[in-house]
Amino acid sequence: MFGDQSCQFQLSHLQYDTFISTSENQHVTFLKSNPFKRNFKIEFQIHNSSVLQFQHYQNDELIQNEFVNKSFLVSTNLGDNCIPYGQRISLGYYYTNYNKEDDIIDITYNTQSYCPQGFLHIFDDNGIDSWIKIRETRILNMSKIYENSSQQFTYVTYINIVSLNSQTIQRLGQIYYYEIYGDIQTKSSKYQFKVPLKQYDNKEHKIIFFGDMDSNWTGNKSKQTFDWFQSIQYNQSVYDALIFEGDMAYDLESQDCQQGDWWLRNMTTFTSYYPLLSTPGNHDSGANYEFDFYRMSFLSPDKSQYNTRKNYYNFYSVDLGLVHYIFYNPTNIVYDDSNQQQIDEMVQIMENDLNQANQNREKVPWIIVNSHFPMYCSDSSDNQCSQNFIALRPFADLFTKYRVAIYMSAHQHNYERDAPFINNQSQVNTGLITDGPEQHLVKNSAAPIYVVEGSAGQEYYTPLVPYESQPYTVYQTGYNDGIGIMTIHNSTHIYFEQLDLVTQEVVDYFWCVQDRQDSSSKALNVILWTFIGFFILGVLGMGIFYLIRRQKIKEQLLP
């Protein structure tokens, strides 16, 4: 919107190239006839400051009816290249072991030009009203990146990062509002988000999991997912964060990066309201396999030595409430496990983190690992389903050793839940309480529950029916638009459900249960068993003393 009433926009996600000026509460009709004499009519109804109704008629027949959120509007004025788009919230280093209070939340947005005068206005209902300047601007110049290759790119975008510290974010778990100014004249809509809690507050917490999602809004299966996210925009009190398991846009660099740009614009449906944690997939690597678009566009609180073009592990971990979440990218390993030095390096990184997390079990008892690549899957035609458990075995051994509860992944374009296998072998202690396909309770398992969450919406190798089950397969779907919702109830119970976004039905669920004892219970048990031990020793001692004394008396009485 420009000014209070008028607006000018392009429906970029619908791929129209005509711009129309409108006013709020105004109805506009646009007529066009093509050379084949088929009449097209497009009608717009501006309902309010953020909702537009779009109706497309062909020969007076309604063939498309859409409601469009204003966050997808793009200015056509060449002087307005500072208009912010693609805003996305991410967690800062405060949520890592660094515990840096000068970087709690990062908000990133793009502009078409270099706009160093941009800033963010953030406020709440308790007196916070701050204006925060840009911390960093990154230039993603694809022609520069591929200047010495045969790839032809012209795409350029400017990535602006604003960091929020403890002076601004004074209360975790609270809702804040913000507006982005690309410059003094270009302002975004007002958004809101809840700051997740790093420490547990005796309340349940919910995380949304999804992966393998196309950037197109219409004419693609991902529309159901976009629509569902739009329906929960204002439910910050319900969900704490989003975890994306890799493969964005299909692909980020396709069509001279227009697929990636559409993804940035369309994903604001959810990333402008919820913190996004992600791990990259093979479709995010780019033509040069160096993850340039992904690495520069999506922030994560990783260790800098693992976030370079040459050595891109994208390893990081965060604490949210009762869960320690680990994210790692073994792309190079699953496609080529011959580089033993690289495998050893990454395994050491993983073990160091797991060891530290294990020492913090009293405060953060759960560990969940996220990767694009599944440990197990049921597609017998895909080598990764039969080879990943071999290539990733050093990691799987660590997950068993350090009692990782759940391993979340994607890559396969369906939903699948697999039993807690170790080295492709079933365990006596799988934790599965019931037999058969209706196994919904996993208690004290010897290995993680394995979940494939790759059905957020795309048309690339999608199974129409479930694959033939493997020995480890507990449940799987054919293709469906779906997301996973995890509820962390307490230190002993996690509930997970898979939601079909077409039918709005829960198609699978499970409880992950792990028995634990708090420190006071452990201390009491130590005292109790110590007392029992001393009591037993005392009884034995008295018995021995009695027998010896009895023998001596007997010897004295008998000549």
N, C-alpha and C positions, 0 to 999 in steps of 0.2 A: 504494500500500500504506500502511496506517496501522498503526503498531506493527510487530511482527515477523511476525505471522501473518495477521491478518484484512485484508480489503480490501472496499471498496464502490465500485462503478463504474457508469458508463453507457457502452454501446457507441455513442458519439455518431456515429462514421462509418458505422455500420450503421443509424442513425436509429431505434433502439429507445428507448422511453421508460420502461422498467421497470428498477428498480435492485434488485440482489440482493447480499446480503452473503455472502461465502464465506471459506473458509480455504484455505491452501496444501495441495496434494495432496488436495483434497476434490472430490467429484463432486456436482453439483447439477442437479436436473431441475425445470423450470418448465412447468406444464401450463396451457393456456388453450383454451376453446372459444368460437367466435364465434357470432353469431345464425344463421348458415347451417349450423350443426352440423358444421363441419369442424374436426377436432381438430388443435391445434398443440402441439408439444412442443419445448422448447428445453433442450438439455443443455450444461452447462459443465464442463470439466475443467481445474482449475488445475494445470498441469504443474510449474511452478516460479515463482520470483519475478517472471518477466518474460513468460511465455508462457501464454496462455489458449486452449483449444480450444473452439470454439463450433459446435454442431450443431443444425440446425433441421429438425424433422420435421413433415410434414403428412399426416394419416391414416396414421401409422406409416411413411411413406416419407421417407427422408433427401433433402431438397431443397437443403440448404446445409451446407457443412462448411468452417470457417474457423479459422485460427490467428491470434490477435491479439496484437500486441506490447503490453506494459503501458504504453508511452508514450502510448497513446490513452485511458487511463482518466481519468475526470473525477469528482470528488467531487460529491455532492448535498447535502452539509451546508452550509447557508447560512453557517455560521461559518467555513468553509474556503475563502473566496474568494481567499485568498492562495496557493492551490496553483498552482505555475508550469506553464505549458503553452506550446507553440509555440516551444520553444527553437531558436535558430538562430545559427550562427557566421558571422561576416563578417570580412573583412580590414580592418585599421585604416590610418591614414595612414602608417605605417611603410613600406608597400609602394608609396607614391607618391613623387613627387619631393620631397615635404616630409621624408621619411625620419624621421618622428617616433617616437622610441623609447618615448614614453609612451603610445602607442596602436598596439600590434602586432596584437592580436586583440580583437574585440568579441563578446560573447555577449549576445543579446537574448532576453527571454522575456516572456510576457503573464501578467497576473493579472486576475481579475474585479473586484477592488477595489484601492484605493490601499494599497500595502504597502511603505512606505519602509524598513521594517526588514529587507527581504530582502537576501540576500548570496549569494556564490558561493564554494564550497570547491573549490580546485584543487590537485592534487598530482601527483607523478610518482614514478618509481622511483629517483630520484637525490637525494632529500632535500627537494625543493620541497613545501611544505605551507602554503598561504596561504588566508586568508579575505578576500575582496574585496567591499566594499560597492557598492551601486548608484551609478553615476555620474549617471544621468539617468532620470527617469520621464516619459513622454509620455502624455497622455490623448487617446485617440481617441474623441471624443463626436460621433457622426454626427448626432444631433438638433440639436446646436449648429451643426455645419457647414451643415446644410440648413434652418436655422430660418427663413430668408426665401425658401424655395422651396416648391413643391407636393409635393416628395418627403417621404415619411413614414418616419423612421428612429427607432429607440429604442436602437440598439446602442451600447454603451460598453465599452471595454477599456483596460487600463493596460499600457503598453509600457515594460518595465524594461531598462536597458542597463548592462552591466558591461564595463569596459575593462581589458585586461591589458597591463601595460607590461614593459619589459626586466628589471625586478627579479623579476617572476614568470616571464616567458617568457625564460629564460636561455639556452636552446639551441634554435635553429631546426632543423627537420627531426626533432624529437623528439615522441614521443607523451605527451600529458598527459591526466589524468583529472579529471572535475569533477562536482559535484553542485550543484543549485540549491535554495536555501532561500527559499521565498516569505515565510516568517517562521520563527521558532525551532522551530515544530512541524510545518511542512509541507516535506517534502524530495522532490526528484525522484529518479528512478533515477540510477545512475552511468553517465556517458557518457565517451567518449574521443575525442580528435582529434589529428591530427598537424599541427604548425605548418609551413606551407609555407616553402620556402627562397626568399629574395629573390634570392640569388646562385646561379649555376650551381655544381654540385658534382661535375661529371663523371659524373653518373648520369642515366638517362632519367627523364622526368617525365610523368605521365598526368593529363589533364583530361577530365571528363565534360561533354558538351554536350547540352542538351535544351530543349524549348520547347513551348508550347501544351498545357497539361496541366490537366485538371479536378481538382477537390478531392475528389470522391467516391471512396470506396475500392471499393465493390462496385456491381454493376449498371452499370459504366462501364468504358470501355476503358483508363482510366488504372490500373486495378488491376494489370495486368501490370507497369507501370513501378514502382509502389509495391512490389510483390513483389520485383522485381529489386533495388531499392535496399535492401530489408530483407536480402536475401541477401548483400550486400557490406558490411554495417554495420561489421564489424571489420577491413576490409581497408585500414586507413589507410596501410599501407606500400606500397599499390599506387596509390592515387589521391590527388592533391594538392588538388584543388578541384573544385567544380561551377560550371558557367556556365549560367544559365537565360536563354533568349532571348526571354522575354516572354509574356504572356497566361496569368495564373494563375487557377485556380479556376473560371472561367466562371460568374459574374464575382465579383470580390472583394466587391462591394456587393450582390450578388443576395440575395434573401430576407432583407432587413434585415441584410445583412452576414454571414449564417450561412454562406454559401458561403466567404467569406473566413476566417471563424473555423474552419471545418472544414479549410480549407487549412493554416492555421497549425498545427492539432493534428496533421494527418496528415503534413505535410511533415517533422516531426521525425524520421521514419524515416531521412531523409538529412541534414537540416540540423543535427541535433544532433551529427553525426559528421564532417561535412566543411564547410569554409568555402564559403559560397554567394556568388557574384558574379552579379548579374542586371541586366538592362536591361528597362524596362517596355514593354508592348504596348498596343494600342488598347483591349483588354478590361480593362486595369488603370487606365484613366483616371477611372472613376467617372461618375456621372450628370452631374456638373458639369464634367467634363473637366479636373479639377485634381489628379488622382492622389493624393487625400488618404490613402486607406487604404494604398496602395503606398508613398508617400513617407514616411509616418510609421512604417510597420512594417518596412521593409527598409533596412538601413543600407548605405551605400556611401561610400567615401572621396572624395566629390566636392568641388568648390570651392563654398563656401556660396552665392556669388552666382548659381550655376546651379541651385540647389535651392530654389526658392520656388514658391508656388502660382501666381503670376502669370507667372513666367518659368522653367518647369520643363524644362530641357534634360536633366537627369540625365547630364551629361557627366563622366566620370572615367576614369582610366587607372591601371594598376598594373603593376609588374614582378614576374614570377614566373620564376625561373630564367633561361632564355634568351629569354623572350618578353615583349614589351611589349603588354599587352592594353588596347584602347580600347573604351569603352562609350558609345554616344550614342543619343539618343532624338529622331528627326526626325518625330514624330507630326504636329506642326502643318504641316510642310513637305509630306509626302506627301499630306495631305488638302487642303492649300491652299498652293500655292507662289507666291501673289501677294504675300506679305509679304517684299519684297526685303531690308528692313532686318534682319529676323530671320534670313534666310538668310545674309546677309553676316556677321552677328555669329557665327553658329554655325560657318560656314566658317573664320572667323579663329581661333576657339577650337580647331578641329580642326587647322589648319595650325600653330599655335603648339606644340601637343602633338607633332605629327608631326616638326616641325623639331627639337625637343628630343630626341625619341627617336632621330632619325637621327644626331644628334651622339654618341649613346651606343651606336652599333652595335658597337663593339669588345666591350662587355660584354654587351649585350642585342641580338643580331643580328636576331631575328624580330619582326615587327609583325603582330598579328591584330586586326581590328576586329569588334566585336559590335554588332548592332542587331536589333530585332524585325523591321524591314522589309527585305525582300530587294531587292537591286539588280536581279536578274532572277528570273523564275519562269515556269512553262510553262502556267498556267491562262489560256487565252485569254479566258475570261469575266470575269476579274478585271482591272479597269483598272490595278491596281498592277503587274501583270505586264507591261503594255505601256507604263506611264508612269513607273514609279519611276526607271528609268535616266535619264529626262529631268529629273524633279524633283530627283534626287540627283546630277546630273552634276557640280556643283562639288565634291562630296565624292569622287566617282569619279576626277576629275582629280587630286585630291590623293593618292588611294590609288595611282595609277599613278606620280605624280611621286616619292613617297617609298617606293615598292617595298613596299607592303603585301602580305604573302604570301597571307593567307586572309581572306575576308569571311564571317562567320557570321551567320545570321539565322533567322527562323522565319516566322510569320504564315500561310503556306500549310500545310495540315494533312497534310503528307506529308514525305518526304525527297527532296531533289533536289540534284544537283551540276551546276554549270554551268561552261562553259569561261571562261578569262580574256579576256572581251570588253572592248572599250573603246568607249563610246558606241554600244552595240549593234552593233558591227562586230568581225568576227573579225580577229585580228592575225597577221602572218607569224610573230611570235614568241609563239605561245600557250603554248609550253612543253610541249604535249601530244606525247608521244614516239610513240605508236601511233595508228593510225586506227581508226574505227569505235567501237562502244559499249564496248569493253573498254579504255578509256583510263585507265590507273592510275598513270602517271608524268608529273608536271608539273615541268619543269626550267627554271629561269631565265626564268619567264614575264614578259611585259611588264605584266601586270595581275594582280589577285588571283584565286585560285580562289574561286568563289561557292558557298556551301553553304546550303541551306534545311533547318533542323532543327526541324520543327514537328509531329512525330508522337509526342509523349510520351503522348498519350491524352486524347481528348475526342470528343464525338459531334456536333460543330457543323461542318457543311459539310465532311464528310470524303469524299475521292474513293475510290471502290471499286477503280478501275483507274487506271493512270498517265494523265496528260494527254497530248494529242498533243505530240510533241516539237517544240521550237523550234530554230532554228539553233545556239543556244548550249547546248542541253540535252545533257549527257553521260550522266547516269543519273538515273532517278527511280523511286520506288515508288508504288503505290497506297497505300491506308491501311495502316499497320502500326504497332504499338507499338514504337517504336524510340528509341534514344539513340546519340549519337556519342561515340567514345572517341579522343582525340588523344594520341599519344605523341611527345614532343619528344626525339629521340635525341641530337642535338648541334647545332652551329651551322649545319649544312648539310642535315640531313634531319629532316623531320617525317612521321609516318605517321598516317593517319586511317582509321577504319573505322566503318561504320554497322551496329549490332547490332539485329537483329529480336528483340524480347524474347519473342515467342510461340514462335518456332522455335529461338531461341538460335543463330541463324546470322548470319554476316557477309554482308550483302547487297550492300555496296559498300565499296571501299577506294581510297585513293590515297596516293602518295608525293609530297610537295612537296620539291623539291631546289633549293637555291640555292648556286652556287659562291661561295666566299668565300676570302679570304686574310687570315691574321692579320698583325699589325703587323710581326713579324719577317720574314715572307715578303715583305711589301711593301717593307720597307727593303732586303732583299737584292736584290729586283728593281730598285729604284732604283739601287743600287750597280752591279749588273750592266749595266743599260742605259746608265748613265753611262760605265762602262768601255768598252762597245762603241762608244758615240758618240765618245769620245776616240780609240779605236783607228781608227775609220773616218776621222775627221778627220786623224789622223796619217798614215794610208796615202795619203789624197788629197793631203795637203801634200807628202809625199815624192815622190809621182808628179808633181805640178806642178813641184816643185824639179828633179826629174830631167829633165823635158821642157825647162824653161827653160835648164838648164845644157847640155843636149845641143845646143840651138839655138845657144847662144853659141859652143860649141866648133866647130860646123859653120861658123859665120860666120867664125871665126878661120882655119880651114883653107882655106876657099874665097876666092880673091882677089875 
